[in-house]
Amino acid sequence: MTADNIILEHEKGIATLYINRPEKLNALNKATIQELHEALKMVDENPEVRVIIITGTGEKAFVAGADIAEFAHFSAQEGSKLAAQGQQLLFDYIEKMKTPVIAAINGFALGGGLELAMACHFRIASENAKMGLPETSLGVIPGYGGTQRLAQLVGKGRAMEMILTAGMIDADTAKKYGLVNHVVPQEDLFSAYMTIATRIMKNSPIAISKAIEAVNANFISGVNGFDVEIKNFGDCFATDDFKEGTTAFLEKRKAEFKGK
């Protein structure tokens, strides 16, 4: 695919998407959201891709926010449409993907950048990373799922404080809050997420996708997550991956999963 704002690399089952707008600290605009959607759809449908990484180019920013110049003069109706389209195209889309998506936060993750990271299945941060939702300082609120996902990840009280103060937290605080899983020196970020991605790739792609769906179900209003787990557990028994996994265990060898 041709893209102006992202770089896509694919090697040994791992697809890495770099948001590449360094002059704007990788801020999200509508074109970048569309390009990310198209690239994610493509790699999610590629059976050779087992893990997806999203990160930013450079050493300053993962994504420093949304591109404010695009919506500074929007009406209320236009603002609602912007949020709805963005959530559908990118943020909700990532959360529901069957391929695991890891955010590698290599610097500032603010506003829409933190919302993008939170939509991923989990997060790794470099020691220099700073995270926050500063929207209330601009007279608006997070619109790409930030009010919902932050509370799910760090709890209501901490989410309220972060959003209402519009402040930033450092990587160590983010780990303490449960917002990120790991914090590493910036020079080790690549090796850290590659190590975790390699561990994921050893497991059944079908089981992983079923697990993602089951975990997400707990956070969907009106859906019984236990029921989804029971169904998905049963569905796994009908797969070649289940047969291979159990056979390999009994034969004391490493399983070779095909994702079928």
KOLDOMAR-274316 format. One record per residue (C-alpha): residue number from 0; x negated, y negated, z negated. Coordinates in nm, 3 decimals, decimal comma. Example, Ala and Ser with C-alpha at 12.3 -4.5 7.8 and 13.67 -1.06 7.14 Angstrom:
KOLDOMAR-274316
{seq->0	px->-1,230	py->0,450	pz->-0,780} $
{seq->1	px->-1,367	py->0,106	pz->-0,714} $
end
This chain:
KOLDOMAR-274316
{seq->0	px->0,000	py->0,000	pz->0,000} $
{seq->1	px->-0,104	py->-0,363	pz->0,056} $
{seq->2	px->-0,104	py->-0,582	pz->-0,254} $
{seq->3	px->-0,228	py->-0,932	pz->-0,337} $
{seq->4	px->-0,206	py->-0,920	pz->-0,715} $
{seq->5	px->-0,300	py->-0,567	pz->-0,819} $
{seq->6	px->-0,572	py->-0,311	pz->-0,749} $
{seq->7	px->-0,489	py->0,059	pz->-0,745} $
{seq->8	px->-0,754	py->0,327	pz->-0,793} $
{seq->9	px->-0,691	py->0,701	pz->-0,800} $
{seq->10	px->-0,954	py->0,954	pz->-0,900} $
{seq->11	px->-0,928	py->1,309	pz->-1,038} $
{seq->12	px->-0,561	py->1,287	pz->-1,131} $
{seq->13	px->-0,582	py->0,947	pz->-1,301} $
{seq->14	px->-0,431	py->0,640	pz->-1,133} $
{seq->15	px->-0,554	py->0,306	pz->-1,267} $
{seq->16	px->-0,359	py->-0,010	pz->-1,193} $
{seq->17	px->-0,547	py->-0,336	pz->-1,246} $
{seq->18	px->-0,348	py->-0,658	pz->-1,263} $
{seq->19	px->-0,571	py->-0,888	pz->-1,064} $
{seq->20	px->-0,491	py->-1,258	pz->-1,102} $
{seq->21	px->-0,800	py->-1,371	pz->-1,296} $
{seq->22	px->-0,746	py->-1,738	pz->-1,211} $
{seq->23	px->-0,412	py->-1,714	pz->-1,399} $
{seq->24	px->-0,543	py->-1,481	pz->-1,671} $
{seq->25	px->-0,343	py->-1,208	pz->-1,495} $
{seq->26	px->-0,010	py->-1,379	pz->-1,569} $
{seq->27	px->0,295	py->-1,198	pz->-1,436} $
{seq->28	px->0,491	py->-1,359	pz->-1,155} $
{seq->29	px->0,774	py->-1,210	pz->-0,951} $
{seq->30	px->0,538	py->-1,093	pz->-0,677} $
{seq->31	px->0,316	py->-0,910	pz->-0,927} $
{seq->32	px->0,615	py->-0,742	pz->-1,090} $
{seq->33	px->0,734	py->-0,624	pz->-0,749} $
{seq->34	px->0,388	py->-0,493	pz->-0,654} $
{seq->35	px->0,356	py->-0,310	pz->-0,986} $
{seq->36	px->0,697	py->-0,150	pz->-0,934} $
{seq->37	px->0,607	py->-0,029	pz->-0,586} $
{seq->38	px->0,268	py->0,105	pz->-0,696} $
{seq->39	px->0,412	py->0,280	pz->-1,002} $
{seq->40	px->0,688	py->0,439	pz->-0,797} $
{seq->41	px->0,433	py->0,567	pz->-0,550} $
{seq->42	px->0,198	py->0,719	pz->-0,808} $
{seq->43	px->0,483	py->0,861	pz->-1,017} $
{seq->44	px->0,604	py->1,051	pz->-0,711} $
{seq->45	px->0,253	py->1,181	pz->-0,634} $
{seq->46	px->0,211	py->1,529	pz->-0,790} $
{seq->47	px->-0,166	py->1,481	pz->-0,792} $
{seq->48	px->-0,136	py->1,192	pz->-1,040} $
{seq->49	px->-0,115	py->1,320	pz->-1,395} $
{seq->50	px->-0,182	py->1,001	pz->-1,597} $
{seq->51	px->-0,143	py->0,630	pz->-1,519} $
{seq->52	px->-0,348	py->0,350	pz->-1,677} $
{seq->53	px->-0,243	py->-0,016	pz->-1,666} $
{seq->54	px->-0,505	py->-0,279	pz->-1,749} $
{seq->55	px->-0,624	py->-0,623	pz->-1,642} $
{seq->56	px->-0,926	py->-0,733	pz->-1,446} $
{seq->57	px->-1,199	py->-0,924	pz->-1,624} $
{seq->58	px->-1,283	py->-0,940	pz->-1,994} $
{seq->59	px->-1,044	py->-1,214	pz->-2,109} $
{seq->60	px->-0,693	py->-1,092	pz->-2,045} $
{seq->61	px->-0,474	py->-0,788	pz->-2,003} $
{seq->62	px->-0,185	py->-1,016	pz->-1,911} $
{seq->63	px->-0,174	py->-1,360	pz->-2,073} $
{seq->64	px->0,200	py->-1,398	pz->-2,022} $
{seq->65	px->0,454	py->-1,474	pz->-1,756} $
{seq->66	px->0,385	py->-1,737	pz->-1,491} $
{seq->67	px->0,578	py->-2,024	pz->-1,652} $
{seq->68	px->0,561	py->-2,240	pz->-1,340} $
{seq->69	px->0,798	py->-1,998	pz->-1,168} $
{seq->70	px->1,088	py->-2,046	pz->-1,406} $
{seq->71	px->1,034	py->-2,377	pz->-1,589} $
{seq->72	px->1,332	py->-2,535	pz->-1,411} $
{seq->73	px->1,569	py->-2,236	pz->-1,407} $
{seq->74	px->1,932	py->-2,260	pz->-1,511} $
{seq->75	px->2,082	py->-2,027	pz->-1,774} $
{seq->76	px->2,220	py->-1,802	pz->-1,501} $
{seq->77	px->1,885	py->-1,791	pz->-1,322} $
{seq->78	px->1,707	py->-1,711	pz->-1,649} $
{seq->79	px->1,939	py->-1,419	pz->-1,723} $
{seq->80	px->1,891	py->-1,286	pz->-1,370} $
{seq->81	px->1,512	py->-1,313	pz->-1,403} $
{seq->82	px->1,514	py->-1,108	pz->-1,723} $
{seq->83	px->1,756	py->-0,847	pz->-1,589} $
{seq->84	px->1,564	py->-0,795	pz->-1,266} $
{seq->85	px->1,228	py->-0,780	pz->-1,444} $
{seq->86	px->1,348	py->-0,523	pz->-1,694} $
{seq->87	px->1,500	py->-0,306	pz->-1,422} $
{seq->88	px->1,205	py->-0,326	pz->-1,183} $
{seq->89	px->0,919	py->-0,288	pz->-1,426} $
{seq->90	px->0,964	py->-0,270	pz->-1,802} $
{seq->91	px->1,251	py->-0,022	pz->-1,832} $
{seq->92	px->1,116	py->0,155	pz->-1,525} $
{seq->93	px->0,779	py->0,225	pz->-1,693} $
{seq->94	px->0,940	py->0,348	pz->-2,012} $
{seq->95	px->1,145	py->0,607	pz->-1,821} $
{seq->96	px->0,870	py->0,731	pz->-1,591} $
{seq->97	px->0,794	py->1,102	pz->-1,602} $
{seq->98	px->0,417	py->1,044	pz->-1,572} $
{seq->99	px->0,258	py->0,916	pz->-1,896} $
{seq->100	px->0,153	py->0,551	pz->-1,877} $
{seq->101	px->-0,118	py->0,412	pz->-2,105} $
{seq->102	px->-0,179	py->0,041	pz->-2,155} $
{seq->103	px->-0,549	py->-0,043	pz->-2,188} $
{seq->104	px->-0,537	py->-0,388	pz->-2,348} $
{seq->105	px->-0,866	py->-0,552	pz->-2,258} $
{seq->106	px->-0,798	py->-0,906	pz->-2,386} $
{seq->107	px->-0,500	py->-1,136	pz->-2,433} $
{seq->108	px->-0,162	py->-0,959	pz->-2,418} $
{seq->109	px->0,086	py->-1,239	pz->-2,471} $
{seq->110	px->0,454	py->-1,277	pz->-2,389} $
{seq->111	px->0,530	py->-1,072	pz->-2,082} $
{seq->112	px->0,187	py->-0,912	pz->-2,115} $
{seq->113	px->0,264	py->-0,767	pz->-2,456} $
{seq->114	px->0,608	py->-0,667	pz->-2,329} $
{seq->115	px->0,438	py->-0,482	pz->-2,043} $
{seq->116	px->0,204	py->-0,304	pz->-2,285} $
{seq->117	px->0,495	py->-0,211	pz->-2,513} $
{seq->118	px->0,686	py->-0,060	pz->-2,221} $
{seq->119	px->0,398	py->0,184	pz->-2,167} $
{seq->120	px->0,409	py->0,512	pz->-2,354} $
{seq->121	px->0,126	py->0,408	pz->-2,585} $
{seq->122	px->-0,153	py->0,154	pz->-2,611} $
{seq->123	px->-0,531	py->0,133	pz->-2,659} $
{seq->124	px->-0,694	py->-0,204	pz->-2,731} $
{seq->125	px->-1,043	py->-0,345	pz->-2,716} $
{seq->126	px->-1,174	py->-0,521	pz->-3,026} $
{seq->127	px->-1,139	py->-0,864	pz->-2,864} $
{seq->128	px->-0,769	py->-0,819	pz->-2,782} $
{seq->129	px->-0,512	py->-1,067	pz->-2,911} $
{seq->130	px->-0,140	py->-0,993	pz->-2,900} $
{seq->131	px->0,174	py->-1,197	pz->-2,953} $
{seq->132	px->0,512	py->-1,314	pz->-2,830} $
{seq->133	px->0,483	py->-1,695	pz->-2,818} $
{seq->134	px->0,811	py->-1,757	pz->-2,633} $
{seq->135	px->0,986	py->-1,947	pz->-2,915} $
{seq->136	px->0,712	py->-2,212	pz->-2,894} $
{seq->137	px->0,839	py->-2,276	pz->-2,540} $
{seq->138	px->1,204	py->-2,297	pz->-2,640} $
{seq->139	px->1,296	py->-1,950	pz->-2,517} $
{seq->140	px->1,288	py->-1,590	pz->-2,645} $
{seq->141	px->1,117	py->-1,278	pz->-2,509} $
{seq->142	px->1,320	py->-1,162	pz->-2,211} $
{seq->143	px->1,147	py->-0,848	pz->-2,087} $
{seq->144	px->1,244	py->-0,624	pz->-2,378} $
{seq->145	px->1,016	py->-0,779	pz->-2,639} $
{seq->146	px->1,277	py->-0,834	pz->-2,910} $
{seq->147	px->1,378	py->-0,468	pz->-2,888} $
{seq->148	px->1,052	py->-0,280	pz->-2,836} $
{seq->149	px->0,847	py->-0,479	pz->-3,087} $
{seq->150	px->1,098	py->-0,404	pz->-3,365} $
{seq->151	px->1,097	py->-0,036	pz->-3,266} $
{seq->152	px->0,718	py->-0,022	pz->-3,285} $
{seq->153	px->0,632	py->-0,237	pz->-3,589} $
{seq->154	px->0,960	py->-0,265	pz->-3,780} $
{seq->155	px->1,219	py->-0,540	pz->-3,801} $
{seq->156	px->1,044	py->-0,761	pz->-4,056} $
{seq->157	px->0,708	py->-0,774	pz->-3,880} $
{seq->158	px->0,877	py->-0,822	pz->-3,542} $
{seq->159	px->1,081	py->-1,112	pz->-3,681} $
{seq->160	px->0,768	py->-1,276	pz->-3,822} $
{seq->161	px->0,569	py->-1,237	pz->-3,499} $
{seq->162	px->0,851	py->-1,368	pz->-3,281} $
{seq->163	px->0,967	py->-1,652	pz->-3,507} $
{seq->164	px->0,615	py->-1,782	pz->-3,578} $
{seq->165	px->0,507	py->-1,733	pz->-3,214} $
{seq->166	px->0,170	py->-1,635	pz->-3,355} $
{seq->167	px->-0,099	py->-1,394	pz->-3,238} $
{seq->168	px->-0,244	py->-1,093	pz->-3,414} $
{seq->169	px->-0,582	py->-0,934	pz->-3,357} $
{seq->170	px->-0,646	py->-0,577	pz->-3,250} $
{seq->171	px->-0,711	py->-0,444	pz->-3,600} $
{seq->172	px->-0,384	py->-0,590	pz->-3,728} $
{seq->173	px->-0,204	py->-0,444	pz->-3,426} $
{seq->174	px->-0,339	py->-0,102	pz->-3,517} $
{seq->175	px->-0,236	py->-0,148	pz->-3,880} $
{seq->176	px->0,116	py->-0,238	pz->-3,762} $
{seq->177	px->0,134	py->0,066	pz->-3,532} $
{seq->178	px->0,149	py->-0,151	pz->-3,222} $
{seq->179	px->-0,163	py->0,013	pz->-3,074} $
{seq->180	px->-0,297	py->0,365	pz->-3,129} $
{seq->181	px->-0,671	py->0,296	pz->-3,104} $
{seq->182	px->-0,910	py->0,001	pz->-3,117} $
{seq->183	px->-1,253	py->0,035	pz->-2,956} $
{seq->184	px->-1,539	py->-0,195	pz->-2,854} $
{seq->185	px->-1,464	py->-0,355	pz->-2,519} $
{seq->186	px->-1,750	py->-0,172	pz->-2,349} $
{seq->187	px->-1,598	py->0,159	pz->-2,466} $
{seq->188	px->-1,241	py->0,093	pz->-2,349} $
{seq->189	px->-1,280	py->0,276	pz->-2,018} $
{seq->190	px->-1,432	py->0,586	pz->-2,174} $
{seq->191	px->-1,170	py->0,585	pz->-2,453} $
{seq->192	px->-0,870	py->0,591	pz->-2,224} $
{seq->193	px->-1,037	py->0,835	pz->-1,986} $
{seq->194	px->-1,099	py->1,075	pz->-2,275} $
{seq->195	px->-0,734	py->1,062	pz->-2,380} $
{seq->196	px->-0,611	py->1,087	pz->-2,020} $
{seq->197	px->-0,828	py->1,395	pz->-1,967} $
{seq->198	px->-0,676	py->1,559	pz->-2,275} $
{seq->199	px->-0,324	py->1,487	pz->-2,148} $
{seq->200	px->-0,408	py->1,635	pz->-1,808} $
{seq->201	px->-0,479	py->1,974	pz->-1,965} $
{seq->202	px->-0,112	py->2,010	pz->-2,055} $
{seq->203	px->0,200	py->2,091	pz->-1,853} $
{seq->204	px->0,324	py->1,794	pz->-1,644} $
{seq->205	px->0,681	py->1,920	pz->-1,671} $
{seq->206	px->0,662	py->1,959	pz->-2,049} $
{seq->207	px->0,512	py->1,610	pz->-2,076} $
{seq->208	px->0,792	py->1,453	pz->-1,872} $
{seq->209	px->1,054	py->1,639	pz->-2,078} $
{seq->210	px->0,885	py->1,521	pz->-2,400} $
{seq->211	px->0,883	py->1,158	pz->-2,283} $
{seq->212	px->1,254	py->1,181	pz->-2,206} $
{seq->213	px->1,333	py->1,338	pz->-2,544} $
{seq->214	px->1,135	py->1,081	pz->-2,745} $
{seq->215	px->1,295	py->0,793	pz->-2,553} $
{seq->216	px->1,643	py->0,935	pz->-2,616} $
{seq->217	px->1,618	py->0,849	pz->-2,984} $
{seq->218	px->1,613	py->0,479	pz->-2,894} $
{seq->219	px->1,909	py->0,479	pz->-2,654} $
{seq->220	px->2,237	py->0,365	pz->-2,804} $
{seq->221	px->2,503	py->0,634	pz->-2,795} $
{seq->222	px->2,259	py->0,915	pz->-2,710} $
{seq->223	px->2,184	py->1,197	pz->-2,953} $
{seq->224	px->1,811	py->1,254	pz->-2,928} $
{seq->225	px->1,834	py->1,595	pz->-3,091} $
{seq->226	px->2,075	py->1,710	pz->-2,820} $
{seq->227	px->1,836	py->1,588	pz->-2,550} $
{seq->228	px->1,550	py->1,769	pz->-2,721} $
{seq->229	px->1,748	py->2,095	pz->-2,735} $
{seq->230	px->1,839	py->2,072	pz->-2,365} $
{seq->231	px->1,488	py->1,982	pz->-2,255} $
{seq->232	px->1,337	py->2,255	pz->-2,470} $
{seq->233	px->1,561	py->2,508	pz->-2,298} $
{seq->234	px->1,490	py->2,367	pz->-1,953} $
{seq->235	px->1,119	py->2,428	pz->-2,004} $
{seq->236	px->1,181	py->2,803	pz->-2,030} $
{seq->237	px->1,287	py->2,810	pz->-1,663} $
{seq->238	px->0,958	py->2,664	pz->-1,537} $
{seq->239	px->0,647	py->2,826	pz->-1,396} $
{seq->240	px->0,445	py->2,609	pz->-1,635} $
{seq->241	px->0,610	py->2,779	pz->-1,934} $
{seq->242	px->0,530	py->3,122	pz->-1,794} $
{seq->243	px->0,171	py->3,016	pz->-1,727} $
{seq->244	px->0,126	py->2,853	pz->-2,066} $
{seq->245	px->0,256	py->3,146	pz->-2,267} $
{seq->246	px->0,075	py->3,402	pz->-2,052} $
{seq->247	px->-0,254	py->3,213	pz->-2,083} $
{seq->248	px->-0,211	py->3,193	pz->-2,460} $
{seq->249	px->-0,152	py->3,567	pz->-2,488} $
{seq->250	px->-0,443	py->3,640	pz->-2,254} $
{seq->251	px->-0,669	py->3,402	pz->-2,450} $
{seq->252	px->-0,756	py->3,187	pz->-2,149} $
{seq->253	px->-0,702	py->2,826	pz->-2,044} $
{seq->254	px->-0,372	py->2,759	pz->-1,872} $
{seq->255	px->-0,372	py->2,626	pz->-1,516} $
{seq->256	px->-0,053	py->2,426	pz->-1,489} $
{seq->257	px->0,093	py->2,343	pz->-1,147} $
{seq->258	px->0,375	py->2,116	pz->-1,259} $
{seq->259	px->0,647	py->2,353	pz->-1,142} $
end
